[in-house]
Amino acid sequence: MRDDEYQSMYDLERTLWWYRGMREITLSIIGDNLMSNSGLRFLDAGCGTGYSVSWLERELSGASGFGVDVSKIAATFWGKVGLKTAAVSSVCCIPYLSGVFDLITCFDVIYQLDSGGAATAISEMARVLKPGGVLYIREPAYDWLRGSHDEAVGTRHRFTLSELKEAVRAHGLSPKRATYANTLLFLPAVAHRLLSKASRSDASDVRPVAGWVNASLSAVLKAEARILRRVRSLFGLSAIVLAQKEQ
């Protein structure tokens, strides 16, 4: 990922519609059982600026959050969000003991790795999960949807849901929920991505939008989060798997 993307993330991830909406979707899929698990320890693998760790600590009452990210640039933001329990390291070599986390989140990380690196990363996440622990992994969907944003963030591979499920199964994790997400905005997003590809732009999608646009798109994803509590989506811009480690 380009270094300037971390600054953009830090500036916008509290307020930009995509981040706000995907956080709502995350909570809808994690479910009430984890939300009420007092004393839960979780790791955000590829934590970026660290905002997701602080956000999840607020949402998961009594939880203790940890992070790991390979970028020293990302680490410069950790103090700004109050994150003190993070390490600069690759998700392919997680510097924590085996079997210590109840939950691992991985938000759009392994798509930047080659196939061997992605497999190693999932293996490491499985290693540090407790027996019965849960992995929530979200990755960009469909390689044919590559656009300018993928150039900016260093995309290696966008996943189908089947690929993501098989990837976690290969390391002893059993999918409990699997769905696509960001479905309601799929068609306009496809048009945007294909146009950006045709123009050969390398501009990131992480950028401010008009206030009314931000509010409207946030509302769409919030509505989708409510839908995903009950049903799974057959297509979308993101592939999401909630998987459990064997006891």
Secondary structure as GFF3:
##gff-version 3
##sequence-region A 1 247
A	DSSP	alpha_helix	3	12	.	.	.	ID=ss1
A	DSSP	alpha_helix	17	35	.	.	.	ID=ss2
A	DSSP	beta_strand	41	45	.	.	.	ID=ss3
A	DSSP	alpha_helix	51	59	.	.	.	ID=ss4
A	DSSP	beta_strand	64	69	.	.	.	ID=ss5
A	DSSP	alpha_helix	72	75	.	.	.	ID=ss6
A	DSSP	three_ten_helix	79	81	.	.	.	ID=ss7
A	DSSP	beta_strand	86	88	.	.	.	ID=ss8
A	DSSP	beta_strand	101	107	.	.	.	ID=ss9
A	DSSP	three_ten_helix	110	112	.	.	.	ID=ss10
A	DSSP	alpha_helix	115	128	.	.	.	ID=ss11
A	DSSP	beta_strand	129	140	.	.	.	ID=ss12
A	DSSP	three_ten_helix	143	145	.	.	.	ID=ss13
A	DSSP	alpha_helix	148	153	.	.	.	ID=ss14
A	DSSP	alpha_helix	161	169	.	.	.	ID=ss15
A	DSSP	beta_strand	173	181	.	.	.	ID=ss16
A	DSSP	alpha_helix	186	199	.	.	.	ID=ss17
A	DSSP	alpha_helix	211	228	.	.	.	ID=ss18
A	DSSP	beta_strand	238	245	.	.	.	ID=ss19
###
